[in-house]
Amino acid sequence: MEINIASRASKLALWQSYNIQKQLKDKYNCEVTVQEYSTRGDEILDRSLAAIGGKGLFTKELEIAILNGKADIAVHSLKDIPVVLPESFMIGAITTRADVRDMFLSQKYETLDNLPKNSVVGTTSQRRKLQLLLYRPDLIIKDLRGNVNTRIQKLKNSEYDAIILACAGIDRLELSDEVKYTHRIDKNIMVPAMGQASLAIECLVGNEEKIKFLNDEKAFIETTIERDFVRYLEGGCQTPIGINACLIDDKIEILAIVGGVKSMKYIKQKICFDKKYYKEAGASIAKLFITLGAKELLEEAI
């Protein structure tokens, strides 16, 4: 047996793919290869992701490789995968989550609270932009594209006073020491993105048997709620939506926010569900948000 993995070519994507490669080798004692691909999201760096389409920007080329028989599976950051997959594809496994929070990085200032008025903060995420400005309306938010290493180098070049990245990526690449100050932002200040800190293994429907062992039940339950919430709202990874579900024993604590970056109006709720209702939880919360005006707020992002 041989298993071929399709991966983006960034350092973080390759770290993730090699991590899955090792687990597959250990499980099956077989040849497992990692093949690198460039995606549209990697190639277009002069515009925000929202401006160039959002859906499938980091996945399409890897899916084509699977369809053409060049790869068996693709490894993604779950937060980059659209909530509606192309026909014939499925997520065969969702891995154990790392730290779901966002991270503040700066060469001059210790935390978000320490930034002087009118400081320039780098992020392309509408979700992060919304929550940064809700917490600190005096900040200036500028787009920040490129892979993790490129973004950190831009910070070092003094193009920004601070930048915001996912904790999981910094931890996986062991980059904390590259920047003088790092601070993990409380989830109540910045609600994470759906699926943040989990890896997703994508394959064709019916080909999931060999990767099932990689699935983590806790992560699967949490991210099912998160993705269902975004799907029901018809949002995506480039809309100002934050949602985090956390399974603790038999209870699921869910924190969600939807807002409009232009109006700075928002809806934010913290809700608890029993674990047994996780399949209905995402849609249930989305319906609540819709009654509170979420659809109108999301129209600002179109």
N, C-alpha and C positions, 0 to 999 in steps of 0.2 A: 504493500500500500504506500502511496505517495500523496501528500497533501500540499497543495500550492496556495499560498496566502497572498492576496492582493493588498497593497499598502500604499498610502501616500508616502512621499519621500522625505518629509520633514523629520527632524531628530525625534520629536515627540511621537509622531506616528510610527516611526520605526521601532522606538522603544516599546510601544504598545504591541506591535506585531511580533517582535522578537520574544516578548513575554508570553504571548499565546503560542508561538512556535515551540518554546521550551516545554510548556505544559502538554502540548500535543505529542512531542517526542517522548516525554516521560511516560505518557499514557499508552502509546501504541508502539514505541520503539521502532519508528519508521522514518523515512525521509520526509522532512518538512521544509519547504523553500519559501522565502519571502521575496516577492517581486514588487519593485517600486514603480509607481505611476504618478504622473503629474495631473492634478485636477484643475478645473476652471477656477475654483476658489483660490488655488495656490498661484495661478498665473496672473490674475487681474488684481493688482495691488494698489492701483491709483484711484479706486472708487470703493465706497462702503459695500459690504455684502448685501445690504438691503437694496442698494441701487442696481445691483447686477443680477438680482433674481432670488437669492436666498435659498430656494428649494433645490436640494441635490447638488449644490456647488462643490461639495467635497466627496460625493459618493458616486456620481454617474459613471466616471471613467472606470472605477473599480467594478461596478456592476456590469459594464460592457465586457470587461475581462472575464468575468464569471460566465456570462452568456456565451462568449466565444470559446469557452473551454480552456482558457489560459490560466484560470484560477478556480479553486474550489470554494474558497471563502474569502471574505474581506473583513478586515479589522478596522473599526471606526471608534471615535469618541461618540458615545450615544447621543450627546447633545447636538451633534452635527447631522444626525439622520432625520430626514423629514418624517412627520408623524404618519403620512400615508406613503407606503412603499410602492414601487412599480409592481405591476402584475408579475407573478411567478417568484417574487422575492419575499424573504421573511427574515426576522431576527431569530437566529437559532439559539443564541445564548446571550445573557447579560451578566457581566462579571461582578465580583464583589466591589463595592464602591470604596474609593479613597475619600479624602476630605472634600466635602461638597462645597465648601465656602469659596468665596472670591478673596484674592489677596491684593493688598495695597503694597506697591513697591516704590521706593523713592531713594535718591541719593542724598537728599537734604533734610527730609522731614520724617518723623517717626511714625505718625499715623495720619489718617484722614482728618482728624480733629486739629492736628498741628499745622495743616497747610494754611499759608497766609491767604487773605482775600485775593481773588482774581488769579489764583494759581491755575496752571494749565495741566489738565489730567487727560491722559490718553486712553481711549477705548472706542471701538466701533460698535459695540453692543448697545442697542436701544434699551434693553433691560437695565444695563448698568448705568447708562446715561440718565435715564429716568430717576433711578434711585439715588444716584449721586447728587442730582440737582434738587431732589426732595430733601435730602439731608443737608446739603451745602449749596443753596441757590446762588452763591457768590462765585462758584467755580466756573472756569472756562473749559469746556469739553471739546477735545479735538480728536479726529479719527486716528486710529492706530492699526495699521495692517501689517502682515508679515507673520512668520513663525515666531515661536516664543523667544528664541535667541535673538532674532532681528529686533523684536520689540524691546528687549532688555538693552540692546546696544543703542537704540534710539534714546532710551532713557539716560544712558551713560553719556550720550552726546549732547545732553542738556536740551533736547528738543521738547521735553516735557518735565514738569515738576514732579509728577508721579504718574504711574500707569496702573491699570487694574487687569489682573490675569487670574486664571483659575488656580487655586491651591494645588489641585491634583497634578497639573502639568509641571509646576515648579518643583513639587516633591519628587515626581518620577524622574525628572532630569537632574535632580539635586543641584538646583540653581540658586538656592537661597543665599549662598555666600557671594554670589555675583553682584548683589546689590546691598548697599549699606543698611537700608532699613526695609524690613518686610513686616507686614501686619495682617493677620487673618481677620477679615471683616465679619462681624456678627451677622448671622442670618436674618435677624430682625431689622438690621439696617440695610442689608442687600440680600434679598431673597435670591437663591441660586437659580440657574437655568434648569429646565426639565432635563433629566438624565445626566446632569453634571457629575463627573467623577466616576462614571461607569464606562466600560468598554462594551461594544456590541459586536457580535460576530454574525455577519450577514451571509446568507446562502440562498440557494434556490429551494423553493418549497419541496419537501420530501427528502432533502439532503442534510437534514439537521441531526441525524442520529449520532454521528461521530463527534459532534461538538456539544451535545447535551450536558455532558459532565462539567462543562465550564460554567453552567448557569448557577447563579447564586439566588436562592429563594427570596431573601430579604431585599436584595437589589431589584429583583424582578417585580416584586409587589410594589415597591416604592415607585419605580420608574413607569410601571403600568399606569398608576394613578396620574403621574405627572404628564405622560404622553396623551392619555385620554382627555385630560383637562384641556391641553393645548389643541388637540384634534377637534374637540367639540366646539371650541371657540373659533376654529378655523384660523388659528395663528400659526406661528412657525418660530424657527430659531433666531430670526432677525426681527421679531416684533417685541414690543415692550411688555413681555410676560415673564414673571418669575414664579416658580412653584417648586416647593420642596416637600416631599413626604418622608417621614421618618418612622419606621416601624420599631416600636419599643414593646417587647412582650406581645400582648394581643391587641395593642392599641396602635393606631397610626395617627401621628400628629402632622397636620398639613398646614403649611403656610403659603399663601399665594397673593400675588399682586398683579394688577393690570392697570396700565395708565396711558396717558397721552403726553408725549414729550412736548408738543406745542402748547397745549392748554395747561399742562402740569396738574391735571385732575387725575385722580387714581382711586382704585378700589383695592382694599387690602383686608384679608380675612385670615383668621387662624381657626381651624376646625379639627375636631377629633372624630375618628371613625373606629369601629371595631374591625379587626383584621379580616373577619369573615365577609365583610362588605367591600373589600378592596376593588372588586371588578366594577362596582357601580359608583365608587367614590369620585373618580375624576369627572364623569359626566354630571353627577349630582352637584358638585361644587361649581362646575361651569354654568349650569342652569341658574344657580344662585347669582353668579356674577353677571349673567345676561340680564336678569331682572333688575340688577343694580346699575345697568348701563354700560357693561363691558364692550359690547359690540360697537357702540358709538365712539368709545375711546380708541379702540383698535383701528377704526377707520382713519384716524389721524396718521397712522403708520403706512397707509397704502400710497 
